[in-house]
Amino acid sequence: MGVPYKLQRKKNPQKPSEPGKWYAVPKTGKAIKEKVMTRMATEDTTMADFELSAAAKLIGKFIHNQTVQGRKVHIPGLGSFRVSFGSEGVEDITKFNTDMIRNVKIVFLMDSDLRASILKDLSFENAGVDDEGVQYASLENYKEVKGLTASGGGSTTTPGEDDGEGSMG
């Protein structure tokens, strides 16, 4: 099974009279509940699911305590967390105050090995089409409803299927 995506038509705001183009957008499902996640993650290990749950909560608390002190936190095999922000500029240093700090974010940078392994194993699966507020279960369903056929003028047969035009060989 691959990562599900939907096709969605999006208009260019600078060209509102044009019909728009189709884009793949991720169809994100609900997050797995903690108890299910810990059971799945500890399957075939000697660790109990409640131990993983407790460890995850401790790591979360550690990340919180360190980032509020301005420290970067690296969790081996997972990645790094840090605080990032911008601020307004001042010509006179004595006029600066912390109210000028804005756009505060917590940045997570995934471990490069984890990222590479995920990207290597990714595949994608069409999970429907959204068009003008209507959701179609599949691209095939959308084509059928809209009366669209395969484009390109080529044969629509699958390999090994006879298209009725036998070859002269």
ABEGO torsion letter per residue (X at the ends): XBBBBBBBBBBBAABAABAEBBBBBBBBBBBBBAAAAAAAAABGBABBAAAAAAAAAAAAAAAAAAAAAGBBBBBBGAEBBBBBBBBBBBABAAABBAAABBGBBBBBBBBAAAAAAAAAABBBBBAEBBBGGBBBABAAAAAAAAGBBBBGGBBABBBGBBAGBBBBX
